[in-house]
Amino acid sequence: MKLESLKPHFPWITLVVLVLIVGLINPSFFDPSSLILLVADIVPLFIMAMGMTFVIYIGGIDLSVQQLANVVTVMATVYLANFGVGVALIAIVIGAAFGAVSGYVTTRLFVPSFVSTLAMGFVALSMAKWLSGQRALAMDATMRNDSFGWMFGSTAGIPNELMIAGVLLTIAWFLQARTTFGRALKAVGAGELAAVASGLSVDRVKIIAFAISGVFAAIAGLMFSVKLSGGDANLANGFLLLAIVAVLVGGTPLTGGVGGVVNTAIGTLIVMVIRAAMVYLEVDATQQQMVFGIVLIAAIALTIDRSKLRGVVK
């Protein structure tokens, strides 16, 4: 069997192999209650990565998601007393706005997505520092519980976080696989020039994809804020690399056109298992970032479509 025919199955194979290895290192890893808690713990990361999948699926990148999540943690903490549960709607609007601006700058001003989203990330970081006064903020515990306490309860023994992730995954999958917009996404990712030639509004598709990424990053930020009961301009730091790794190891390459949100779910589980292994092996936190950097390089090398890079100067 050729390597190319196996490539679509790499994420599942990798996940199974890693699970078996970690189980051998620490048999308690297979304890159902521990597994459920581990999966619930990575829900905000999964939501952030799921949104980014839409942008990578069309061959772009969104480097603003981490800072967007940070500004939402601050905004939610500051305005919870004024708007209560309404801060969730404000967060979604802010996320969509940031994403749409990134998409507009990328498509209409012809700024590469890694530059436009990096710049929007700096804007979000500045907003977070200004709103927070450059200090960590604590969320009112009573209002937090009244408005969002349900997020971290459980139903029939299943954490509500997992149910939220399941609902969002279903919505994202439906958008990608069962709508005209999803087919347009695939067309743009598979070949932008061909999509333009077919009369597709590529700019509109891209702007919507970036807006979706912003919305999911904002939801992740809201969950960070509620879970940690506060806000900070640095609260979500470290999650950008993990989100990109989750998307790429899941099988959605930077060249776009294949993969999708279900693949990202698998990729996020791979990230979870790797993190668990490093905890069991007592790997230092700074060295963990090095490991994920190596994993990122390997994921790009294994998933990228080299046929789309012909004629491109490396």
KOLTOR-342227 format. One record per residue: x, y, z of N, C-alpha, C in turn; residue in one letter. Coordinates in steps of 0.2 Angstrom, whole numbers, padded with zeros to 4 digits, always signed. Layout:
! residues N
XYZXYZXYZA
...
//
This chain:
! residues 314
+0004-0006+0000+0000+0000+0000+0004+0006+0000M
+0003+0011-0005+0007+0017-0005+0006+0022+0001K
+0011+0026+0002+0010+0031+0008+0005+0036+0006L
+0004+0038+0000-0002+0043-0001-0008+0040+0000E
-0010+0034-0001-0016+0031+0001-0017+0030+0008S
-0012+0030+0012-0012+0029+0019-0013+0036+0023L
-0011+0041+0019-0011+0048+0022-0018+0050+0025K
-0023+0049+0022-0030+0051+0026-0031+0048+0032P
-0028+0042+0033-0029+0038+0039-0023+0039+0045H
-0018+0044+0043-0013+0045+0048-0016+0048+0055F
-0021+0052+0055-0023+0055+0061-0026+0050+0066P
-0030+0045+0063-0033+0040+0067-0027+0035+0070W
-0023+0033+0065-0017+0029+0067-0013+0032+0072I
-0011+0038+0071-0007+0042+0076-0010+0042+0083T
-0017+0043+0083-0020+0044+0090-0020+0037+0093L
-0022+0032+0090-0022+0025+0093-0015+0023+0095V
-0010+0024+0091-0003+0022+0093-0001+0026+0100V
-0003+0033+0100-0001+0037+0105-0005+0035+0112L
-0011+0033+0111-0015+0031+0117-0012+0025+0120V
-0010+0020+0115-0008+0014+0118-0001+0015+0121L
+0003+0019+0119+0010+0021+0122+0009+0024+0128I
+0004+0029+0129+0003+0033+0135+0000+0028+0140V
-0004+0023+0138-0007+0018+0142-0002+0014+0145G
+0003+0012+0141+0008+0008+0144+0013+0012+0149L
+0014+0018+0148+0018+0022+0152+0014+0023+0159I
+0007+0024+0159+0003+0025+0165-0003+0022+0164N
-0005+0016+0166-0011+0012+0165-0017+0016+0168P
-0016+0021+0172-0022+0025+0175-0025+0029+0170S
-0021+0030+0164-0023+0034+0159-0030+0032+0156F
-0031+0025+0156-0037+0022+0154-0043+0023+0158F
-0042+0025+0164-0048+0026+0169-0053+0031+0165D
-0059+0029+0165-0064+0032+0161-0065+0039+0164P
-0066+0040+0170-0067+0047+0174-0061+0051+0172S
-0055+0049+0172-0049+0053+0171-0049+0055+0163S
-0051+0050+0159-0051+0052+0152-0056+0058+0150L
-0062+0057+0154-0067+0062+0153-0065+0069+0155I
-0061+0069+0161-0059+0075+0163-0053+0078+0159L
-0049+0074+0156-0044+0076+0151-0047+0079+0145L
-0052+0076+0142-0055+0078+0136-0059+0085+0138V
-0062+0085+0143-0066+0091+0145-0061+0097+0146A
-0055+0096+0148-0050+0101+0150-0048+0105+0143D
-0048+0101+0138-0046+0104+0131-0051+0107+0127I
-0057+0107+0130-0063+0110+0125-0062+0117+0123V
-0059+0122+0127-0058+0128+0124-0053+0128+0118P
-0047+0124+0119-0042+0123+0114-0046+0120+0108L
-0050+0115+0108-0053+0112+0103-0058+0117+0099F
-0061+0121+0103-0066+0127+0100-0062+0132+0096I
-0056+0134+0099-0052+0138+0095-0049+0135+0089M
-0047+0129+0089-0044+0126+0083-0049+0124+0078A
-0055+0123+0080-0061+0121+0076-0062+0127+0071M
-0062+0133+0074-0063+0139+0071-0057+0141+0066G
-0051+0140+0068-0046+0141+0064-0046+0136+0058M
-0049+0130+0059-0049+0125+0053-0052+0128+0047T
-0057+0132+0048-0061+0135+0042-0056+0140+0038F
-0051+0143+0041-0046+0147+0038-0041+0143+0034V
-0038+0138+0038-0033+0134+0035-0036+0130+0030I
-0042+0128+0030-0046+0124+0025-0046+0128+0018Y
-0045+0134+0018-0045+0138+0012-0038+0140+0010I
-0033+0138+0014-0026+0139+0012-0024+0145+0016G
-0027+0148+0021-0025+0154+0025-0022+0152+0032G
-0021+0157+0036-0019+0155+0043-0022+0161+0047I
-0024+0160+0053-0026+0165+0058-0022+0165+0064D
-0018+0170+0064-0013+0171+0070-0016+0175+0075L
-0022+0177+0075-0025+0182+0079-0029+0179+0085S
-0031+0172+0084-0036+0169+0089-0034+0169+0096V
-0027+0168+0097-0025+0168+0104-0026+0175+0108Q
-0024+0180+0104-0025+0187+0107-0033+0189+0107Q
-0037+0186+0102-0044+0188+0102-0047+0184+0108L
-0045+0178+0110-0047+0175+0116-0045+0179+0122A
-0039+0182+0122-0037+0185+0128-0041+0192+0129N
-0043+0195+0124-0047+0202+0125-0054+0200+0127V
-0057+0194+0125-0063+0192+0127-0063+0190+0134V
-0058+0187+0137-0058+0186+0144-0058+0192+0148T
-0055+0197+0146-0055+0204+0149-0062+0207+0149V
-0064+0207+0142-0071+0210+0141-0076+0207+0145M
-0076+0200+0145-0081+0197+0149-0081+0198+0157A
-0075+0199+0159-0074+0200+0166-0076+0207+0168T
-0074+0212+0164-0076+0219+0165-0084+0220+0164V
-0087+0217+0159-0094+0219+0158-0099+0214+0160Y
-0097+0209+0164-0102+0204+0166-0107+0207+0171L
-0105+0212+0175-0109+0215+0180-0114+0219+0176A
-0113+0222+0170-0117+0226+0167-0122+0222+0162N
-0120+0217+0159-0124+0214+0154-0125+0207+0156F
-0122+0204+0161-0124+0197+0163-0122+0192+0157G
-0127+0188+0156-0126+0183+0151-0125+0186+0144V
-0127+0192+0143-0127+0196+0137-0120+0197+0134G
-0115+0196+0139-0108+0197+0137-0106+0191+0132V
-0110+0186+0132-0108+0180+0127-0110+0183+0120A
-0115+0187+0119-0117+0189+0113-0112+0195+0111L
-0110+0199+0115-0105+0204+0114-0098+0201+0112I
-0096+0195+0115-0090+0192+0113-0091+0189+0106A
-0096+0186+0104-0097+0183+0098-0097+0189+0092I
-0100+0195+0094-0100+0200+0089-0093+0203+0088V
-0089+0203+0094-0082+0206+0093-0078+0201+0089I
-0079+0194+0091-0075+0189+0087-0076+0190+0080G
-0083+0190+0078-0085+0190+0071-0082+0197+0067A
-0082+0202+0071-0079+0209+0068-0072+0208+0067A
-0068+0206+0072-0061+0205+0071-0059+0200+0065F
-0063+0195+0065-0062+0190+0060-0063+0193+0053G
-0069+0196+0052-0071+0199+0046-0066+0205+0044A
-0063+0209+0048-0058+0214+0046-0052+0210+0044V
-0050+0205+0047-0044+0201+0045-0045+0199+0038S
-0051+0196+0037-0053+0193+0030-0053+0199+0025G
-0056+0205+0027-0056+0210+0022-0049+0213+0020Y
-0045+0213+0025-0038+0216+0024-0035+0211+0019V
-0036+0204+0020-0033+0199+0017-0035+0199+0009T
-0042+0200+0008-0044+0199+0002-0044+0205-0002T
-0046+0211+0001-0047+0217-0003-0041+0221-0003R
-0036+0221+0002-0030+0225+0002-0024+0220+0000L
-0025+0214-0001-0020+0209-0003-0014+0209+0001F
-0016+0209+0008-0011+0208+0013-0011+0200+0015V
-0006+0197+0015-0006+0190+0016-0009+0188+0023P
-0013+0183+0024-0016+0182+0030-0012+0181+0036S
-0006+0179+0036-0002+0178+0042+0000+0185+0044F
+0000+0190+0040+0002+0197+0042-0004+0201+0044V
-0010+0200+0041-0016+0203+0043-0018+0201+0049S
-0018+0194+0050-0021+0192+0057-0016+0193+0063T
-0009+0193+0061-0005+0195+0066-0006+0202+0069L
-0007+0206+0064-0008+0213+0065-0015+0214+0069A
-0020+0211+0068-0026+0211+0071-0025+0208+0078M
-0021+0203+0079-0019+0200+0086-0016+0206+0090G
-0012+0210+0087-0009+0215+0091-0014+0220+0093F
-0019+0222+0089-0024+0226+0090-0028+0224+0096V
-0030+0217+0096-0033+0214+0101-0029+0214+0108A
-0023+0213+0107-0019+0213+0113-0019+0220+0117L
-0018+0225+0112-0018+0232+0115-0025+0233+0118S
-0030+0231+0115-0037+0232+0118-0037+0229+0125M
-0035+0223+0126-0035+0219+0132-0031+0222+0137A
-0025+0225+0136-0021+0228+0141-0024+0235+0143K
-0028+0238+0138-0031+0244+0140-0037+0243+0144W
-0041+0238+0143-0047+0237+0147-0045+0234+0154L
-0040+0230+0154-0038+0227+0160-0033+0232+0165S
-0031+0237+0162-0026+0241+0165-0020+0238+0166G
-0018+0233+0162-0012+0229+0162-0011+0225+0169Q
-0017+0222+0171-0017+0218+0177-0022+0212+0176R
-0021+0207+0180-0026+0202+0180-0032+0204+0184A
-0038+0202+0181-0045+0204+0184-0048+0198+0187L
-0052+0199+0192-0056+0193+0195-0063+0194+0193A
-0066+0189+0191-0073+0189+0190-0078+0188+0196M
-0083+0192+0196-0088+0192+0202-0090+0184+0202D
-0089+0181+0208-0091+0174+0208-0098+0172+0208A
-0102+0177+0211-0109+0176+0211-0112+0177+0204T
-0110+0182+0201-0113+0183+0194-0110+0178+0189M
-0104+0176+0190-0102+0171+0186-0106+0165+0186R
-0107+0163+0192-0111+0156+0193-0118+0157+0191N
-0121+0163+0192-0128+0164+0190-0129+0164+0182D
-0124+0167+0179-0124+0168+0171-0121+0162+0167S
-0116+0159+0170-0112+0154+0166-0110+0148+0170F
-0113+0148+0176-0111+0142+0180-0113+0135+0177G
-0118+0135+0173-0120+0129+0169-0115+0126+0165W
-0111+0131+0162-0106+0128+0157-0101+0123+0160M
-0100+0123+0167-0095+0118+0170-0099+0114+0175F
-0105+0113+0174-0109+0108+0177-0108+0101+0174G
-0113+0096+0175-0113+0090+0171-0120+0088+0171S
-0121+0084+0166-0128+0081+0164-0127+0073+0163T
-0130+0069+0168-0129+0062+0167-0122+0060+0167A
-0118+0063+0171-0111+0062+0172-0106+0064+0167G
-0109+0068+0162-0105+0070+0156-0105+0078+0157I
-0098+0080+0157-0097+0088+0158-0101+0092+0153P
-0104+0097+0155-0107+0101+0150-0103+0104+0145N
-0096+0105+0147-0091+0107+0142-0091+0103+0136E
-0091+0096+0137-0091+0092+0131-0098+0092+0127L
-0103+0094+0130-0109+0095+0126-0109+0101+0122M
-0106+0106+0125-0105+0112+0121-0101+0111+0115I
-0095+0108+0116-0091+0106+0111-0094+0102+0106A
-0098+0097+0108-0102+0093+0103-0107+0097+0099G
-0110+0101+0102-0115+0106+0098-0111+0110+0093V
-0106+0113+0095-0102+0117+0091-0099+0113+0085L
-0097+0107+0086-0094+0103+0081-0099+0101+0076L
-0105+0100+0079-0111+0098+0074-0112+0104+0069T
-0113+0110+0072-0114+0116+0068-0108+0117+0063I
-0102+0116+0065-0096+0117+0061-0096+0112+0055A
-0098+0106+0057-0098+0100+0052-0103+0102+0047W
-0109+0104+0049-0115+0105+0045-0113+0110+0040F
-0110+0116+0043-0108+0121+0038-0103+0119+0033L
-0098+0115+0035-0093+0113+0030-0095+0107+0025Q
-0099+0103+0028-0101+0097+0024-0108+0097+0020A
-0112+0101+0023-0119+0100+0020-0122+0107+0018R
-0118+0112+0017-0121+0118+0014-0117+0120+0008T
-0120+0125+0004-0117+0128-0002-0110+0132+0000T
-0111+0135+0006-0105+0138+0009-0099+0133+0010F
-0100+0127+0012-0095+0122+0013-0092+0120+0007G
-0097+0119+0002-0094+0117-0005-0089+0123-0008R
-0091+0129-0006-0087+0135-0009-0081+0135-0005A
-0081+0133+0001-0074+0133+0005-0070+0128+0002L
-0072+0122+0000-0068+0116-0002-0066+0118-0009K
-0070+0122-0013-0068+0124-0020-0062+0129-0019A
-0062+0134-0015-0057+0139-0014-0051+0135-0011V
-0051+0131-0007-0046+0127-0004-0042+0123-0009G
-0046+0120-0013-0043+0115-0018-0040+0119-0024A
-0042+0125-0026-0039+0129-0031-0043+0135-0032G
-0040+0141-0029-0043+0147-0029-0044+0150-0036E
-0039+0149-0040-0040+0152-0047-0046+0148-0051L
-0046+0142-0050-0052+0138-0053-0058+0141-0050A
-0058+0142-0043-0065+0144-0040-0067+0151-0043A
-0062+0156-0044-0063+0162-0047-0066+0161-0054V
-0063+0157-0058-0065+0156-0065-0072+0153-0065A
-0074+0150-0060-0081+0147-0060-0086+0152-0058S
-0084+0158-0056-0089+0163-0054-0090+0163-0047G
-0086+0160-0043-0087+0160-0036-0085+0166-0033L
-0089+0169-0028-0086+0175-0024-0081+0173-0019S
-0075+0172-0021-0070+0170-0017-0069+0175-0011V
-0069+0181-0012-0068+0186-0007-0073+0185-0001D
-0079+0184-0003-0084+0184+0002-0084+0177+0006R
-0082+0172+0003-0081+0165+0006-0075+0166+0011V
-0070+0169+0009-0064+0170+0013-0066+0175+0020K
-0069+0180+0018-0071+0184+0024-0075+0181+0029I
-0080+0177+0026-0084+0173+0031-0080+0168+0035I
-0076+0165+0032-0071+0160+0035-0067+0163+0041A
-0065+0169+0039-0061+0172+0045-0066+0174+0050F
-0072+0177+0049-0077+0179+0054-0078+0173+0058A
-0079+0167+0055-0081+0161+0059-0075+0159+0064I
-0069+0160+0061-0063+0158+0066-0063+0163+0072S
-0065+0170+0070-0065+0174+0076-0071+0173+0081G
-0077+0171+0078-0082+0169+0083-0080+0163+0087V
-0077+0158+0085-0075+0152+0089-0069+0154+0094F
-0065+0158+0091-0060+0161+0096-0063+0164+0102A
-0068+0168+0100-0071+0172+0106-0075+0168+0111A
-0078+0162+0108-0081+0158+0112-0076+0154+0117I
-0071+0152+0114-0065+0149+0118-0063+0154+0123A
-0062+0160+0122-0060+0165+0127-0065+0166+0132G
-0072+0166+0130-0077+0166+0136-0076+0160+0140L
-0075+0154+0138-0074+0148+0142-0068+0149+0146M
-0063+0151+0143-0057+0152+0148-0059+0157+0154F
-0062+0162+0152-0063+0167+0157-0068+0164+0163S
-0073+0161+0161-0078+0158+0165-0075+0153+0169V
-0071+0148+0166-0067+0143+0169-0062+0145+0175K
-0059+0150+0173-0053+0153+0177-0056+0159+0182L
-0062+0161+0181-0065+0166+0185-0062+0172+0184S
-0060+0174+0178-0056+0181+0178-0054+0182+0171G
-0050+0188+0170-0048+0190+0163-0041+0192+0164G
-0037+0192+0158-0030+0194+0158-0028+0194+0151D
-0024+0199+0149-0021+0200+0142-0017+0194+0140A
-0015+0190+0145-0011+0184+0144-0014+0177+0145N
-0020+0177+0147-0023+0171+0150-0023+0165+0145L
-0024+0167+0138-0024+0161+0133-0017+0160+0130A
-0012+0163+0132-0005+0163+0129-0003+0155+0129N
+0000+0153+0124+0002+0147+0123-0002+0142+0119G
-0009+0145+0118-0013+0141+0114-0013+0141+0107F
-0010+0147+0104-0010+0147+0097-0006+0142+0094L
+0000+0140+0096+0004+0134+0094+0000+0128+0094L
-0003+0127+0100-0007+0121+0101-0013+0120+0096L
-0016+0126+0095-0022+0126+0090-0020+0124+0083A
-0014+0127+0081-0012+0126+0074-0010+0118+0074I
-0006+0116+0079-0004+0109+0079-0010+0104+0078V
-0016+0106+0082-0022+0102+0082-0025+0101+0075A
-0025+0107+0072-0028+0107+0065-0023+0103+0060V
-0017+0104+0060-0012+0101+0056-0011+0093+0057L
-0010+0091+0063-0010+0084+0064-0016+0080+0063V
-0022+0084+0063-0028+0081+0062-0029+0080+0054G
-0025+0083+0050-0025+0081+0043-0028+0087+0039G
-0028+0093+0041-0030+0098+0037-0024+0102+0035T
-0021+0102+0030-0014+0105+0028-0015+0112+0027P
-0009+0116+0027-0009+0123+0026-0011+0125+0019L
-0010+0120+0014-0012+0121+0007-0019+0120+0006T
-0023+0118+0011-0030+0118+0011-0033+0113+0006G
-0040+0113+0006-0044+0109+0002-0046+0102+0004G
-0042+0099+0009-0044+0093+0012-0044+0093+0020V
-0047+0088+0023-0048+0088+0030-0054+0091+0033G
-0054+0095+0038-0060+0098+0041-0061+0098+0048G
-0066+0100+0051-0067+0100+0058-0067+0094+0062V
-0070+0088+0058-0069+0082+0062-0062+0080+0063V
-0058+0081+0057-0051+0080+0058-0048+0084+0064N
-0050+0090+0065-0047+0094+0070-0049+0091+0077T
-0055+0088+0077-0057+0084+0084-0052+0079+0085A
-0050+0075+0080-0045+0070+0081-0038+0073+0083I
-0036+0078+0079-0030+0082+0081-0029+0085+0088G
-0035+0087+0090-0035+0090+0097-0034+0084+0102T
-0037+0078+0101-0036+0073+0105-0029+0070+0105L
-0026+0071+0099-0018+0069+0099-0014+0074+0103I
-0016+0080+0103-0013+0085+0107-0014+0084+0114V
-0020+0082+0116-0021+0080+0123-0017+0074+0125M
-0016+0069+0121-0013+0063+0123-0005+0065+0124V
-0003+0069+0119+0004+0071+0120+0006+0075+0126I
+0001+0079+0128+0002+0083+0134+0002+0079+0140R
-0003+0074+0140-0003+0069+0146+0003+0065+0146A
+0006+0063+0141+0012+0059+0141+0018+0063+0144A
+0018+0070+0142+0024+0074+0144+0023+0075+0152M
+0016+0075+0154+0015+0076+0161+0018+0070+0165V
+0016+0064+0163+0018+0058+0166+0025+0057+0166Y
+0029+0060+0161+0036+0059+0160+0039+0065+0163L
+0035+0070+0166+0038+0075+0170+0043+0080+0166E
+0040+0081+0159+0044+0085+0155+0042+0093+0157V
+0047+0097+0157+0047+0104+0159+0042+0107+0154D
+0039+0112+0157+0034+0116+0153+0037+0120+0147A
+0043+0122+0148+0046+0126+0142+0048+0120+0137T
+0050+0115+0139+0052+0109+0134+0046+0107+0131Q
+0040+0107+0134+0034+0105+0130+0033+0109+0124Q
+0034+0116+0125+0033+0120+0119+0038+0118+0113Q
+0044+0116+0115+0049+0113+0110+0046+0107+0107M
+0043+0102+0111+0041+0096+0108+0035+0098+0103V
+0030+0102+0105+0025+0104+0100+0027+0108+0094F
+0033+0111+0095+0036+0115+0089+0038+0109+0084G
+0042+0104+0086+0044+0099+0082+0038+0095+0079I
+0033+0094+0083+0027+0090+0080+0024+0095+0075V
+0024+0101+0076+0021+0106+0070+0025+0105+0064L
+0031+0105+0064+0035+0104+0058+0034+0097+0055I
+0034+0092+0059+0032+0085+0056+0025+0085+0053A
+0020+0088+0056+0014+0088+0053+0013+0092+0047A
+0017+0098+0046+0017+0101+0040+0020+0097+0034I
+0026+0094+0036+0029+0090+0031+0025+0084+0029A
+0021+0081+0033+0017+0075+0031+0011+0077+0028L
+0008+0083+0029+0001+0084+0027+0001+0089+0021T
+0006+0093+0020+0006+0098+0014+0006+0095+0007I
+0002+0098+0003+0001+0096-0004+0006+0099-0008D
+0012+0095-0009+0017+0098-0013+0016+0100-0020R
+0011+0097-0023+0009+0099-0030+0007+0106-0031S
+0004+0109-0025+0002+0116-0025+0008+0121-0024K
+0014+0118-0023+0019+0122-0022+0024+0123-0028L
+0022+0119-0033+0027+0119-0039+0027+0126-0041R
+0033+0128-0043+0035+0135-0045+0035+0140-0040G
+0034+0138-0034+0035+0143-0028+0042+0143-0025V
+0045+0149-0024+0052+0149-0022+0052+0147-0015V
+0055+0142-0012+0056+0140-0005+0061+0145-0002K
//
